[in-house]
């Protein structure tokens, strides 16, 4: 039997500093039957020119006006011919065995979706000297219950949640078709929305514990997920509401509402000193879910004591004004 084709979809926008290493990590996969689809999303630097240097019969390079990574990924899906889809951001990397290990597991477990550990590294750091987070790894496990996996990921059982980065997944094309397109409106957590749908469209999760996805982080908070503007937070709330709808349509497990309320509380904390109206919207959602007594850690012993005595809102206000005072 021939090896099934895997399509690696790489959206690119102004990534000239990293795109060579990203494409090379895709080319270096030990699973040889791959196609690489690079979609330049209107870059204004040399990203497209650098990508074109790699063009061959296994690498498709497309160019479009700048409309965001989600539209670029959807364009890549239109071109993809593989039985499995690997999304890869233009500044991230894959271990050489990543696709091979996950394909082998998926061939033995049809209709499931595969995940692996993520190594977070800063842009001035050697990724291969970093280690995956033991905390994040504790949320990765084999299961025949997709909703259970998401409930646990959102913090339902422990009041502490986690995340799975885009490139950690390998998804059968049949599941991709069931999940539908990436949401193309502004959504900082677009991968959270998308893979919530993809996981729920599967019959379970398979954890490949011997391969890695390398996720680049920036000392200047360049990552979209780290941005804390009003627009960004509104997008995160929109993504949360989509995940809430997907999960509650899939399960009547009461712990699901607990998990979602906890996840929303994290967002309310982030939004509090940015936009009070938005915070109140989030708190109303939490109330509708049944509320939560779980408040994330806000800081050191002093701020936690203030939180305990006077409440989290007072603690956050004090923390905000102290930071402004000492940064002035």
N, C-alpha and C positions, 0 to 999 in steps of 0.2 A: 504494500500500500504506500503511495507517495505521501510525503509529509504535507499536511494541510498548510495552505498559505496563510500567513499572518500579515495584516495591514497595519503599519505604524504610521499614525497620523500626527504630524507636527505643525501646529499653527505658529507662525513667526511674525513678530513685530519688533523691529529695532533691537535685534539680538545679535548684532555682529560680533560682540565680544565673546559669545558663548556657543553660537550655532555650530561651529566646526566640531567642538567636542561632543555636542548633542548628537549630531548626525553620525559621528564616528562611533559613539556608543551604540547606536542602532545598527550600524554596519557590522559591528563586532559581535553581534549575537551568535551564539553557537547554534541556534535554530536558523538554518540557512535559507529556508523557503519563506522569504519575506519580500514585501514591497514597502517602500517608504514614500509617503505622500506628504510633500511639504507645501503648505499654503502660506504664501507671503501676504500678510494682511496690510498692504500699503506701507511697508517700511520706508522710512526716509533716510536710512543709513545704508550700509553695504550688505545687509543681510541677504537680499535676493541674489546679488552678484556672487557672494560666497557660496550660497546653496547651489547655484548653477554649476559651480566647479565640480560638484559631486554627481551631476546628472548622468544616468546611464539607463539601461533597459529595466532596471529594478527600482528606479527612483523617478517619481513623477513630481514636477515642480509647477505649481499653479500660482497665479498672482491675481489679487483682487484689491479693490479700494478698501481703506480701513473702516471696518465695521465691527471689530471685536473678535475675540478668540472663539466664541461660541459659533458664530456664523462661519468662521474659517473651519472649525471642526465639522460642521454640517456639510460644508462643501467637500471636505475630505471624505466623509462617509458616502457621499454620492459617487465618488470615484473608486472607493475601496472594493476590492474583489476577494478579500480574504475571508476565511472561515472564522477568524478571530480578529479582534480589533485591539490594538495597543495605542492609547493616547499618550503623547509625550510632549511636554512643554519644551519650548525652545531653549531654555536655560538649565534643564534637568538632565539626568543621566540614568542609564540602566546598567545593572551588573550584566556581564556577558551571558550568564546562564538564565537571565530573568524570564525570557519568553519560553525557552526550552523547558524549564522546570514547570511553568504554569500550564503550558500546552499538554505536557504528559499527564498532569493531574486532571485536566479538563477532558481529555480523551477517555479517561477512566471514570469520569463523573459527568456525563452529558447533562446539559441544561442547568449547570451550575456556573458560577462566576468565580474567578480566582483572584486572590489578593496576596500581597507580600509585605514585608517590613519596609518602612521608609527610614532612610538615613537623612537627617537634616544637617546641612552644612552651610557655612557662610561663604560668600563669594571670594574671600581672601584665604580660604582654608582648603586643604587637600581632602576631597570627599572620602577617599579610601582610607583615611586615618580616623574618620569619625565612626561612631557606632549607632545603631538604631536605638530608639527610646524603649526601654523596658516597659515603661508605663503604656505607651501606645501599643506595643506588642501584646499587652494583656487583653486588648480588645479584639484581637485577631484570632479566630478559631474556626474549625470546621463545624458546619451546622446544616441541617436540612430545613431550618426554619428561618427564612430571610427576615421576617419581621422581628424575631427575637434578636438577631444580630444588630439590627438598627436600634432597637430599644436599648440594648446594652451600650451601643456606641454613643447614644444620646444621653446616657447617664441614668437610665431608669432603675438599675439595680443597686447602684453605688452612690448616686447623686454626683458622680464625677464622670464627665463624658470625654470623648476624644474625637479624632478626625482621621480620615483616610485620604491621602493625597491622590490626585487624578491618575498619575502614572503608575501607582501601585497595583491597579486593576488590570486584568486581561479578561476580555469579555467576548463570548461567542456572538457571532453576527446575528444569529436567531434571537438572542436576548436583546441586542441593540435594536432590532426592528420592533420588538414589543415595547421597549422603553420609549421609543420615539426620538424626535430631534432634541438637540440642546436648546434650552430657552434662549432666545436671541435678544431679549431686552436686557438692560443693565442689571447685572446680578453678580456682585463680588463672590458669592458662594454658589456660582452656577454649577460647579462640580458636585456640591452637596445635593442640590436639587436633582441633577441628572443621575447620579449613582444611587440615590434613594429610589428612583424609578427603576433603574437597572437591577438593583438587588432584589426589589420586590417582583420584578418580572422573571427572576430566576427561581430555581428549585433548591437553592442553597449556596453556601460559600465554601470554597476550598482554600485553605491557607498554605501557601508555599513558603516554608520557613528557611530555605537555603539560598534565597536570591533576594535582591534588593532594588529599590527605587531610590535614587539620590535626588533630594529636593533642595534646590538652592535658595538660601535666604540672604537678605541684604542688611548690612549694618545701618543703612539709611532708610530702612523700612520701605523699600521699593515694591515689595510684594503687595499686590492689590488687597489681599486678605488682611493686611496690617493697617490699611488706611482707615481713619476714624473721622471722616467728614460726614455731614448730614446726608449727603447723597449716597455715600457708601453704606451707611447704616440703614437707610431706607431700603436699599437693595438687599441687604442681609435680612431685613425683616420680611421682605417679599419672598426671598428664598425659604426662610423659616416657615412661612405660611403655606408654601407649596409642599414642603416636606411634611408638615402637619397633616395636610389633606391626604397626601399619598399614604402615610402610615396609618391614619385612622380609618381610611377606606379599606385597608388590608387586614386590620386586626381589631378585635374588641377587647384585647388584653388591657385591663385598667392600668397596668404599669406603663403602657405607652403614653398615656396622658401625663403621668408623673415624669417620664423622661423628657417629654416635650416642654413641660413647664420649667424643668431645671435648665434645659437648653435656652429657653427664652429668657430666664433670669440672668444668665450670663450676658445676653445681648442687652438687657435693660441696664445692667451695671455699666457696660461700655458706653451706652447712649446717654447716661444720666447727665454728664457735664457737657454734652454736645447739643442736645435738643430735648427739652423737658416734655414737649408735646408728643414726640416720638416715644419717649420713655413711658408716658402714660398709656399710649396705645399698646405697648408691649405688656405693661402691667395688666391691662384689661384682658388681653389674650391669656395671660397666666391665670387670672381669676376664672375665666371661662373654662380653663382646663382643670380647675379644682384647686389651684394655688400651689405654692411650694414653700416649705420652711428652709430650704437649702439656699444659703447665700454664699457665693464664692469668697475665698480669702481675698481681702482687699490690700493687705500690706503686712507690716511688721506688728509686733506685740501691741504697740500704742494704738495704732489705728484699729486693730481687732478688738481692743478693749473698748474703744469709743463705739464701735459698731455694736458690741454686746450691750452696752448701757443705753446708748442714745439712738441706735438703729443705723442701718446701712446708708440711708440718705444723708444723715448728718455727718457720718464718717467720710463719705465721698466728697461732700462740700468742703469739709475741713482739709482733706487731702488735696483737693484741687487748689484751694487758696494758698496752702503752704507751698505747693510746687510753683505757683506763680510768683509768690513772694521771693523764694530762693533762686528763681531763674531770672529775676529782674536785675 
